Amino acid sequence: MWGENMRTLNTVYSDTKQLIAFFREKAINTDMNIFIQIFSGIVDRAFLRKVIDEILILAPNAKILGTTSYGEICHGTACMGSCVISVSEFEKTTVETYIVPIKDRDYYNSSLEMGRIVFKENPKAVIVFAADKILQGPDVIDGEKIIAGINAYNKNTVIAGGIAGNPDSYEKMYVFTETAIMSQGIAAAALASDSLIATNDSKFSWRDIGRDFTVTESQGNLLKTIEDLPAWVFYKKYMGEDIGAVPHFGAQFPFLIQRNGKQIANPIIQVDPPFCKDALMLLMKVHDGEKIKFGYGNKKDILNDVNTVYTEHRNTPLESVFIYSCVSRLHLLKKVIQDELKPFGDGDKLTGCFCSGEFNYIDGESLYFTETLTILGLSENESARIEYPVDHPSVVLEKDNKEETILYNLVKETTREVNDLNRRLEYKVEEKVLEIKKIAYNDQLTGLFNRRRLIEDIDPKRRNKLALFDIKNFSYLNDFYGNKIGDEILKILAYKMNSFFITAKFTIYRLNADLFAVLGSESLNEKWFVEGVRQFHRMINQNNFIFYHFNIKVNMVTSVVCDDGDALEKAEVNLRNIKNEKSGFRVYDSNSGILEKYKGNLICIEQLKKAVWDDRVVPYFQPIVNNKTGKVEKYEALIRMINEKNEILMPEYFLEAARNSDIYHELTRIMIDKSFDTFKDIKAEFAINLLLTDILNKETTDLIFRRLEKMDPGKAVFEIVETEGIEEFEEVKTFISEIRKRGAKIAIDDFGTGYSNFEYLLNMNVDYLKIDGSLIQNICSERNFEIMAETIVNFSSRLGIKTIGEFVSEKIIHDKVVELGIDYSQGYYFSKPISLNTLKKRENY
């Protein structure tokens, strides 16, 4: 029996007198919370307004929610062209109704607005109806977007309802509340109570037939081609030319699509429309590349399946049952539609309507369905149960003949066998694909994902959280301990990363030899991600790796990016810029210009490569003057690039970028060759700048030694740019020894700032010290700079090392340089760097 906490009473409206009699006979208590649903096959705004006003006279505080429909359900019976009024009395449940317009056919944002207001009181159940005329084009009302907008605010509340209908026309349909009637709008009722029990379910029962087909062209709800065949031609190919009327035939044989893990139907509502020849117009949108199957609705299956609803819910608290069913079921089942409703009994227990698409809450998610029977059960009484009619007969369809039954069973069984075979084949294929993917996406040494997988996992459309970890000088560890121990270090590091970043919110990768990465999930807080990466960075750098009897120190540099776009590129650029920083840790700053600089460097490198190919990399020569004689005795060779506009570019435009690429050593060797060629027949000395990396490059040093053998080596001076720890490299000492052994000279460039110390000069055995230009420029204005220069001169003269003052730009500076006893001067006071032609004229060559 039904409980006493709530009750639902139904009637078919005929006129005002009948409505008043219904309220009196049923003793409707208007002091309770009254919720009234109206399902109307009479699609007339004036009529609907009249019914609403009459109800509000009888129940002024009633909350009303209604829709026009293709068919109505009252007292467990389906009818058409009627107006059904369903009155629910609640003792503990409050009801609020809302209605919002659909503006510019923007279904998603309109439903977002509805979601914002309907969920403010945390309801137990929400009933939603939506209306919009179906246009003669690909833009029918989009139920998927409507439910998506509502879901954006709440995914845990039972949703029921559907899309409004009109049995006579697609052009006009309405949804309404007690306050407004709209032909383009969304109406909803929110039912809130701690005592309310909301139950929902659905039955589909259409079966798929045959194989998958691929949608090759679509536009909104228009299905244009399937497997490159016009959709209407395709449909007739499989169904035959004489397929009958649509949508009646389309209801029985819709397309089935897998969405959100569920198989749903997409029925045909128009064929070969005038605005798109040979297309099919569907109720729901379809997408290019989507897989579809033919569906078949068998009446026996449909009716037998719905009987299971009672079995599944006989122990569920139910006092009122509302059915929102698809009009396709009405088209297909016709007179036997009553048999689909019988499991729920008759009388006031059951009411509802037939829609053109249904909303329902299944498996924790609200979805949009078609061709589905959806059920909403409500109760305020835990003990209330639905009573299944004792005299409900087994379903027997007199119109089904034996041939149709046999044919259906044949199709069903052969389809099942084909599907079983396909599933087994798909399983085998998936196994092989997984095996190939494991090889393709996993690092074989550590078992972590690799670079290819990271590139696929990064979503350029969202803000990614990515960290790169690079082992500093890993090649040195490999050389010192051997590759076997190097591999073990990598495996231990992978284990430590897995142990530290243990939750599913982190994914770990090994990108190449000594480069690892961690990608944070979208839900992970950015500050937590950065702080977690920072702690791991400190842990690795502050602790040693223990392997056998070795205690191995691993230094790591870490780059962190929390940014959209190409996170990997930004992280790698950031990493290159922190390798020489003391902390070895930096979070990428999009305002720093690092990425733009990196991209500029790439452009610069391409221009340099073309300049090398076109022989547009040339030396310029700056004179060096003997301060005692005032004569030019030496020249320093300085690199220049001639661009495609024949402009001379200074090294600050390209040299820094070159030093971080493989073209740098080629530039050095060009300068060596061209400088040696220039001074082959000139008596003056010439100086060539070398970095530590040049000295460590065997191809470069071999070229120097070869060139020294073919000319007077006493004219060549090699200026080594001072860097930290340069004296500790045996290769530098060996190079200096070999240069001096061959008769050439060595200078230390930019001495006096940065890494300068006097001690290592004792072991370097150099001929010249070039005092840094920053000292010389301020030698007249800063006493400390003068003292420093004087100290360098005194120290050098005692060791027999000549000094050269750089950046001598005016007479007052030159006078001070001479006064301090500096041997040579170089700067704009004497001359800017000059071209090869100017040099030849000066030297009378």
ZAMARGU-4260 file (C-alpha; in steps of 0.2 Angstrom, whole numbers, plus 5000, padded with zeros to 4 digits):
<rodrens>
0) 5000/5000/5000 | 5005/5018/4998 | 5013/5028/5012 | 5005/5043/5021 | 5019/5055/5020
5) 5015/5060/5002 | 5003/5056/4988 | 5000/5060/4970 | 4983/5062/4962 | 4980/5063/4943
10) 4967/5069/4932 | 4963/5073/4914 | 4958/5091/4913 | 4942/5095/4903 | 4936/5112/4910
15) 4935/5123/4925 | 4921/5114/4933 | 4929/5097/4932 | 4945/5104/4939 | 4936/5111/4954
20) 4927/5094/4957 | 4944/5085/4956 | 4951/5096/4970 | 4936/5093/4981 | 4933/5075/4978
25) 4952/5071/4981 | 4952/5083/4996 | 4968/5091/4991 | 4976/5099/5006 | 4982/5116/4999
30) 4991/5119/5016 | 5004/5106/5012 | 5018/5108/5000 | 5009/5106/4983 | 5019/5102/4967
35) 5009/5101/4951 | 5015/5094/4935 | 5005/5097/4919 | 5008/5087/4903 | 4998/5094/4889
40) 4995/5088/4871 | 4985/5104/4868 | 4999/5116/4862 | 4991/5133/4864 | 4998/5146/4875
45) 4981/5154/4880 | 4974/5137/4885 | 4990/5134/4896 | 4988/5151/4904 | 4970/5147/4908
50) 4974/5130/4916 | 4988/5138/4926 | 4977/5152/4932 | 4963/5141/4937 | 4975/5130/4947
55) 4982/5145/4956 | 4965/5150/4961 | 4962/5133/4969 | 4980/5131/4976 | 4988/5149/4977
60) 5004/5142/4984 | 5006/5128/4972 | 5022/5126/4963 | 5019/5121/4944 | 5030/5113/4931
65) 5024/5108/4914 | 5028/5104/4896 | 5019/5101/4880 | 5020/5083/4875 | 5018/5070/4861
70) 5007/5060/4872 | 5002/5059/4891 | 5001/5046/4904 | 4987/5046/4917 | 4980/5032/4928
75) 4993/5021/4920 | 4986/5024/4903 | 4993/5032/4888 | 4983/5045/4879 | 4986/5059/4866
80) 4980/5077/4864 | 4974/5078/4882 | 4980/5089/4897 | 4985/5078/4912 | 4987/5087/4929
85) 4997/5078/4942 | 4996/5085/4960 | 5009/5079/4973 | 5006/5083/4991 | 5022/5083/5001
90) 5023/5084/5020 | 5042/5087/5022 | 5048/5091/5005 | 5049/5109/4999 | 5048/5113/4980
95) 5055/5128/4970 | 5052/5131/4952 | 5062/5141/4940 | 5062/5145/4922 | 5076/5153/4911
100) 5075/5158/4892 | 5086/5150/4879 | 5095/5165/4871 | 5102/5164/4854 | 5100/5145/4854
105) 5115/5144/4867 | 5109/5129/4876 | 5125/5126/4887 | 5126/5144/4894 | 5107/5144/4897
110) 5107/5128/4906 | 5122/5134/4916 | 5111/5148/4922 | 5098/5136/4927 | 5111/5125/4936
115) 5117/5140/4946 | 5100/5144/4953 | 5092/5127/4954 | 5106/5119/4965 | 5108/5133/4978
120) 5097/5124/4990 | 5105/5107/4987 | 5089/5097/4981 | 5087/5078/4982 | 5079/5078/4964
125) 5077/5090/4950 | 5064/5088/4936 | 5069/5098/4920 | 5060/5102/4904 | 5066/5111/4889
130) 5058/5118/4873 | 5064/5125/4857 | 5057/5124/4840 | 5066/5112/4828 | 5072/5122/4813
135) 5073/5116/4795 | 5092/5113/4797 | 5105/5104/4807 | 5102/5114/4823 | 5088/5104/4833
140) 5088/5107/4851 | 5103/5100/4859 | 5099/5090/4875 | 5117/5085/4877 | 5122/5103/4880
145) 5107/5106/4891 | 5112/5092/4903 | 5130/5096/4902 | 5127/5114/4908 | 5117/5108/4923
150) 5130/5095/4927 | 5143/5108/4928 | 5135/5114/4944 | 5130/5097/4952 | 5134/5079/4946
155) 5127/5070/4962 | 5108/5075/4961 | 5095/5064/4953 | 5089/5073/4937 | 5073/5068/4927
160) 5063/5075/4913 | 5065/5078/4895 | 5063/5089/4879 | 5045/5096/4876 | 5035/5089/4861
165) 5020/5094/4850 | 5010/5080/4841 | 5006/5091/4826 | 5021/5102/4823 | 5040/5104/4826
170) 5037/5123/4825 | 5029/5126/4842 | 5031/5118/4860 | 5031/5125/4877 | 5038/5123/4895
175) 5031/5133/4909 | 5030/5136/4928 | 5017/5145/4938 | 5025/5162/4933 | 5029/5160/4914
180) 5027/5151/4898 | 5041/5150/4886 | 5043/5142/4868 | 5062/5144/4870 | 5067/5140/4888
185) 5071/5128/4902 | 5060/5125/4916 | 5064/5115/4932 | 5058/5110/4949 | 5069/5107/4963
190) 5063/5095/4977 | 5073/5097/4993 | 5071/5087/5009 | 5081/5076/5021 | 5067/5064/5021
195) 5064/5063/5002 | 5069/5047/4993 | 5072/5049/4975 | 5074/5033/4964 | 5077/5033/4945
200) 5080/5020/4932 | 5078/5018/4913 | 5075/5004/4900 | 5081/5005/4882 | 5080/4987/4875
205) 5085/4991/4857 | 5098/4978/4851 | 5112/4982/4839 | 5114/4973/4823 | 5129/4970/4813
210) 5146/4979/4812 | 5152/4996/4816 | 5151/5010/4803 | 5161/5026/4803 | 5153/5043/4801
215) 5163/5052/4787 | 5154/5069/4786 | 5142/5077/4798 | 5135/5094/4802 | 5127/5096/4819
220) 5112/5085/4818 | 5114/5081/4800 | 5122/5065/4795 | 5128/5068/4778 | 5139/5053/4773
225) 5143/5036/4781 | 5159/5027/4775 | 5159/5040/4761 | 5141/5035/4755 | 5127/5048/4756
230) 5118/5044/4772 | 5100/5041/4765 | 5107/5030/4751 | 5117/5020/4764 | 5101/5018/4775
235) 5091/5012/4760 | 5105/5000/4755 | 5103/4991/4771 | 5085/4993/4774 | 5078/4992/4757
240) 5070/5005/4746 | 5052/5002/4753 | 5056/5006/4771 | 5040/5015/4775 | 5038/5031/4784
245) 5050/5040/4795 | 5050/5043/4810 | 5040/5028/4813 | 5052/5016/4804 | 5067/5026/4810
250) 5061/5023/4828 | 5062/5004/4826 | 5079/5005/4816 | 5088/5020/4824 | 5107/5022/4824
255) 5116/5016/4840 | 5131/5026/4847 | 5143/5023/4861 | 5144/5038/4872 | 5149/5040/4890
260) 5151/5022/4891 | 5133/5018/4887 | 5124/5013/4871 | 5111/5026/4866 | 5100/5028/4851
265) 5100/5042/4839 | 5083/5041/4829 | 5080/5048/4812 | 5067/5063/4812 | 5069/5068/4793
270) 5076/5060/4777 | 5083/5069/4762 | 5079/5086/4768 | 5077/5100/4755 | 5092/5110/4763
275) 5104/5095/4762 | 5100/5081/4749 | 5102/5063/4753 | 5106/5067/4771 | 5098/5061/4787
280) 5092/5073/4801 | 5094/5065/4818 | 5087/5069/4835 | 5105/5071/4842 | 5121/5078/4836
285) 5133/5066/4827 | 5152/5069/4825 | 5164/5065/4811 | 5174/5049/4815 | 5161/5042/4827
290) 5156/5024/4826 | 5138/5019/4823 | 5128/5003/4822 | 5110/4999/4816 | 5098/4996/4830
295) 5082/4986/4830 | 5068/4988/4842 | 5058/4971/4845 | 5042/4974/4854 | 5043/4958/4864
300) 5060/4962/4870 | 5055/4980/4875 | 5040/4974/4884 | 5048/4960/4893 | 5063/4971/4898
305) 5052/4984/4907 | 5044/4970/4918 | 5062/4969/4926 | 5060/4986/4933 | 5047/4980/4946
310) 5059/4966/4951 | 5073/4978/4953 | 5063/4990/4963 | 5051/4980/4973 | 5061/4984/4989
315) 5063/5002/4985 | 5053/5015/4994 | 5040/5022/4981 | 5025/5032/4984 | 5023/5041/4967
320) 5030/5036/4950 | 5033/5048/4935 | 5038/5041/4918 | 5046/5052/4905 | 5047/5041/4890
325) 5052/5044/4872 | 5039/5047/4858 | 5049/5034/4848 | 5042/5020/4859 | 5024/5027/4856
330) 5027/5026/4838 | 5034/5009/4838 | 5023/5000/4852 | 5007/5010/4847 | 4992/5001/4855
335) 5002/4989/4865 | 5011/5004/4874 | 4998/5001/4888 | 5008/4984/4891 | 5024/4994/4895
340) 5015/5004/4908 | 5006/4989/4917 | 5020/4984/4928 | 5018/5000/4938 | 4999/4998/4941
345) 4986/5010/4937 | 4976/5023/4947 | 4985/5038/4954 | 5002/5029/4956 | 5008/5033/4939
350) 5008/5048/4928 | 5020/5056/4915 | 5022/5060/4897 | 5031/5056/4880 | 5045/5068/4876
355) 5057/5069/4861 | 5072/5065/4872 | 5074/5061/4891 | 5085/5066/4905 | 5090/5053/4918
360) 5103/5050/4932 | 5112/5034/4929 | 5127/5027/4937 | 5132/5043/4946 | 5129/5054/4930
365) 5115/5064/4922 | 5113/5060/4904 | 5103/5064/4889 | 5094/5049/4881 | 5082/5045/4866
370) 5070/5030/4863 | 5071/5026/4882 | 5059/5024/4896 | 5065/5034/4911 | 5057/5033/4928
375) 5057/5044/4943 | 5051/5037/4960 | 5048/5048/4975 | 5044/5044/4993 | 5044/5052/5010
380) 5041/5035/5018 | 5054/5022/5020 | 5041/5008/5021 | 5031/5012/5005 | 5032/4999/4991
385) 5025/4998/4974 | 5011/4985/4972 | 5014/4975/4956 | 4997/4970/4948 | 4993/4952/4952
390) 4983/4950/4936 | 4996/4957/4924 | 4997/4944/4910 | 5013/4939/4901 | 5016/4949/4886
395) 5008/4942/4870 | 5008/4952/4854 | 4995/4945/4843 | 5001/4954/4828 | 5018/4946/4829
400) 5018/4931/4817 | 5030/4916/4818 | 5040/4922/4803 | 5044/4938/4811 | 5049/4930/4827
405) 5060/4917/4818 | 5068/4930/4808 | 5072/4941/4823 | 5079/4926/4833 | 5090/4922/4818
410) 5097/4940/4817 | 5099/4941/4836 | 5109/4925/4837 | 5120/4928/4822 | 5123/4945/4827
415) 5128/4939/4845 | 5140/4926/4837 | 5148/4939/4826 | 5150/4951/4840 | 5158/4938/4851
420) 5170/4934/4837 | 5174/4953/4835 | 5176/4955/4854 | 5189/4940/4854 | 5198/4948/4839
425) 5198/4965/4847 | 5205/4958/4863 | 5219/4950/4854 | 5222/4966/4844 | 5222/4976/4860
430) 5234/4964/4868 | 5246/4967/4854 | 5243/4986/4854 | 5247/4986/4873 | 5262/4976/4870
435) 5268/4988/4856 | 5263/5003/4866 | 5273/4997/4881 | 5289/4996/4870 | 5285/5012/4862
440) 5280/5022/4877 | 5291/5015/4891 | 5310/5017/4895 | 5318/4999/4895 | 5331/5003/4908
445) 5319/5010/4922 | 5302/5005/4917 | 5296/5023/4917 | 5286/5031/4903 | 5297/5039/4890
450) 5298/5056/4880 | 5285/5050/4867 | 5272/5047/4881 | 5275/5063/4889 | 5272/5073/4873
455) 5256/5064/4871 | 5251/5067/4890 | 5254/5085/4889 | 5238/5094/4885 | 5242/5111/4876
460) 5225/5117/4879 | 5226/5117/4898 | 5238/5123/4912 | 5251/5109/4914 | 5262/5106/4929
465) 5279/5099/4923 | 5296/5097/4931 | 5312/5092/4923 | 5327/5084/4933 | 5344/5084/4925
470) 5359/5075/4933 | 5373/5087/4932 | 5389/5080/4924 | 5381/5063/4922 | 5394/5059/4908
475) 5408/5062/4921 | 5400/5049/4933 | 5399/5037/4918 | 5417/5040/4914 | 5423/5039/4932
480) 5413/5024/4938 | 5408/5015/4922 | 5392/5013/4912 | 5386/4999/4923 | 5386/5009/4939
485) 5379/5024/4929 | 5364/5013/4924 | 5362/5008/4942 | 5362/5027/4948 | 5348/5030/4935
490) 5337/5015/4941 | 5340/5020/4959 | 5334/5038/4955 | 5319/5031/4946 | 5315/5021/4962
495) 5317/5036/4973 | 5305/5046/4961 | 5292/5033/4962 | 5293/5032/4981 | 5292/5051/4983
500) 5279/5055/4970 | 5268/5040/4975 | 5251/5046/4972 | 5241/5045/4956 | 5242/5064/4954
505) 5260/5062/4948 | 5266/5053/4932 | 5285/5050/4930 | 5296/5049/4914 | 5314/5046/4909
510) 5316/5057/4893 | 5334/5053/4889 | 5351/5047/4897 | 5350/5058/4913 | 5334/5068/4911
515) 5319/5064/4920 | 5302/5072/4921 | 5286/5073/4933 | 5269/5078/4926 | 5256/5084/4939
520) 5238/5080/4936 | 5225/5093/4932 | 5217/5093/4949 | 5234/5095/4958 | 5237/5112/4967
525) 5251/5121/4958 | 5259/5127/4975 | 5259/5109/4981 | 5267/5103/4965 | 5281/5116/4966
530) 5284/5113/4984 | 5285/5094/4982 | 5297/5096/4967 | 5308/5107/4977 | 5308/5095/4992
535) 5313/5081/4980 | 5327/5092/4972 | 5334/5096/4990 | 5333/5078/4995 | 5343/5072/4980
540) 5356/5085/4981 | 5359/5084/5000 | 5361/5065/5001 | 5373/5053/4992 | 5369/5037/4982
545) 5376/5021/4991 | 5381/5008/4978 | 5392/4993/4984 | 5406/5002/4993 | 5404/5018/4983
550) 5397/5034/4990 | 5392/5044/4975 | 5386/5062/4975 | 5373/5066/4963 | 5370/5085/4959
555) 5353/5089/4950 | 5346/5104/4942 | 5328/5106/4941 | 5316/5116/4930 | 5298/5118/4935
560) 5284/5125/4923 | 5266/5128/4928 | 5259/5136/4912 | 5249/5133/4897 | 5255/5130/4879
565) 5270/5119/4876 | 5276/5116/4893 | 5290/5104/4888 | 5298/5117/4877 | 5297/5130/4891
570) 5304/5118/4904 | 5319/5113/4893 | 5323/5131/4889 | 5321/5135/4908 | 5333/5121/4911
575) 5346/5127/4899 | 5346/5143/4908 | 5349/5137/4926 | 5363/5124/4924 | 5376/5137/4930
580) 5365/5144/4944 | 5371/5139/4962 | 5353/5133/4967 | 5350/5123/4952 | 5332/5126/4954
585) 5320/5138/4945 | 5302/5140/4942 | 5298/5146/4924 | 5292/5164/4923 | 5282/5168/4907
590) 5287/5186/4909 | 5305/5183/4909 | 5307/5182/4890 | 5317/5166/4891 | 5306/5157/4878
595) 5307/5172/4866 | 5325/5173/4869 | 5327/5155/4865 | 5316/5156/4849 | 5327/5171/4844
600) 5342/5161/4847 | 5336/5147/4835 | 5333/5160/4822 | 5350/5167/4825 | 5358/5150/4823
605) 5349/5147/4806 | 5356/5164/4800 | 5373/5160/4806 | 5373/5143/4797 | 5368/5152/4781
610) 5381/5165/4784 | 5394/5151/4786 | 5388/5143/4770 | 5389/5160/4760 | 5406/5164/4768
615) 5399/5180/4777 | 5408/5177/4793 | 5424/5188/4793 | 5437/5194/4806 | 5439/5213/4810
620) 5456/5218/4817 | 5458/5231/4832 | 5476/5238/4833 | 5486/5236/4849 | 5498/5251/4853
625) 5515/5250/4861 | 5514/5263/4875 | 5532/5267/4874 | 5534/5269/4855 | 5517/5274/4851
630) 5517/5262/4836 | 5505/5248/4832 | 5513/5231/4835 | 5498/5219/4836 | 5480/5217/4831
635) 5466/5207/4840 | 5455/5197/4828 | 5437/5200/4832 | 5423/5191/4824 | 5409/5199/4813
640) 5394/5193/4803 | 5388/5201/4787 | 5370/5199/4785 | 5360/5197/4769 | 5357/5216/4768
645) 5376/5218/4768 | 5376/5225/4786 | 5390/5221/4798 | 5384/5213/4814 | 5394/5214/4830
650) 5396/5198/4840 | 5384/5203/4854 | 5370/5199/4841 | 5375/5181/4838 | 5390/5175/4848
655) 5380/5170/4864 | 5368/5160/4854 | 5382/5152/4844 | 5391/5146/4860 | 5376/5136/4865
660) 5375/5127/4848 | 5386/5115/4838 | 5391/5130/4826 | 5402/5139/4838 | 5417/5128/4835
665) 5415/5130/4817 | 5415/5149/4819 | 5432/5148/4829 | 5440/5138/4816 | 5435/5150/4803
670) 5443/5164/4813 | 5459/5154/4815 | 5460/5150/4796 | 5456/5168/4791 | 5467/5176/4803
675) 5482/5165/4799 | 5479/5168/4780 | 5479/5187/4783 | 5495/5188/4793 | 5505/5176/4783
680) 5514/5191/4775 | 5511/5204/4788 | 5525/5207/4801 | 5513/5212/4816 | 5507/5200/4829
685) 5489/5195/4829 | 5479/5188/4843 | 5464/5175/4842 | 5452/5173/4857 | 5449/5156/4863
690) 5437/5149/4876 | 5440/5134/4887 | 5428/5124/4876 | 5439/5128/4861 | 5454/5121/4870
695) 5445/5106/4875 | 5440/5103/4856 | 5453/5092/4848 | 5448/5097/4830 | 5451/5115/4835
700) 5468/5113/4843 | 5474/5101/4829 | 5470/5115/4817 | 5480/5128/4827 | 5495/5116/4828
705) 5494/5113/4809 | 5493/5132/4805 | 5508/5136/4817 | 5519/5124/4807 | 5516/5134/4791
710) 5521/5151/4796 | 5531/5161/4809 | 5523/5155/4825 | 5530/5170/4835 | 5517/5182/4827
715) 5503/5172/4834 | 5495/5176/4851 | 5481/5165/4859 | 5470/5175/4871 | 5462/5163/4883
720) 5446/5170/4891 | 5448/5167/4910 | 5434/5156/4918 | 5432/5148/4935 | 5443/5133/4938
725) 5452/5135/4921 | 5469/5131/4929 | 5463/5114/4935 | 5460/5107/4917 | 5476/5098/4912
730) 5471/5100/4894 | 5473/5119/4896 | 5491/5117/4904 | 5495/5104/4890 | 5489/5116/4877
735) 5499/5131/4883 | 5514/5120/4884 | 5512/5114/4866 | 5509/5132/4860 | 5525/5139/4869
740) 5535/5124/4863 | 5530/5129/4845 | 5535/5147/4848 | 5518/5156/4849 | 5512/5166/4863
745) 5498/5165/4877 | 5488/5179/4884 | 5475/5179/4898 | 5460/5190/4893 | 5449/5200/4904
750) 5460/5199/4919 | 5455/5209/4935 | 5437/5204/4937 | 5426/5189/4940 | 5437/5173/4943
755) 5454/5182/4943 | 5467/5177/4956 | 5485/5179/4955 | 5490/5162/4961 | 5486/5152/4946
760) 5496/5164/4935 | 5512/5157/4943 | 5508/5140/4934 | 5500/5146/4918 | 5516/5153/4910
765) 5508/5166/4900 | 5516/5181/4890 | 5502/5194/4891 | 5489/5199/4903 | 5475/5209/4896
770) 5467/5220/4910 | 5448/5220/4909 | 5440/5235/4901 | 5429/5238/4916 | 5444/5243/4926
775) 5452/5253/4913 | 5437/5263/4909 | 5435/5269/4927 | 5454/5270/4931 | 5453/5289/4931
780) 5437/5291/4941 | 5438/5277/4954 | 5454/5276/4966 | 5450/5258/4970 | 5451/5253/4951
785) 5467/5263/4949 | 5475/5253/4964 | 5469/5236/4957 | 5477/5240/4940 | 5493/5246/4948
790) 5494/5230/4958 | 5491/5219/4942 | 5505/5229/4933 | 5517/5227/4948 | 5513/5208/4949
795) 5515/5205/4931 | 5531/5215/4928 | 5539/5204/4942 | 5534/5188/4933 | 5540/5195/4916
800) 5522/5196/4909 | 5517/5211/4898 | 5501/5220/4901 | 5488/5227/4889 | 5475/5239/4894
805) 5458/5237/4885 | 5444/5250/4882 | 5456/5265/4881 | 5443/5277/4874 | 5451/5294/4877
810) 5467/5303/4880 | 5465/5305/4899 | 5463/5286/4901 | 5478/5283/4890 | 5489/5295/4900
815) 5484/5286/4916 | 5488/5269/4908 | 5505/5275/4903 | 5508/5283/4920 | 5504/5266/4928
820) 5517/5257/4917 | 5505/5247/4907 | 5514/5241/4891 | 5501/5241/4878 | 5484/5250/4875
825) 5469/5245/4864 | 5453/5255/4862 | 5443/5268/4852 | 5456/5281/4856 | 5467/5274/4843
830) 5455/5264/4832 | 5439/5255/4830 | 5441/5237/4823 | 5445/5238/4805 | 5441/5227/4790
835) 5454/5217/4780 | 5455/5229/4766 | 5459/5244/4778 | 5472/5233/4787 | 5481/5229/4771
840) 5481/5248/4767 | 5488/5252/4784 | 5502/5239/4783 | 5506/5243/4765 | 5501/5226/4760
</rodrens>
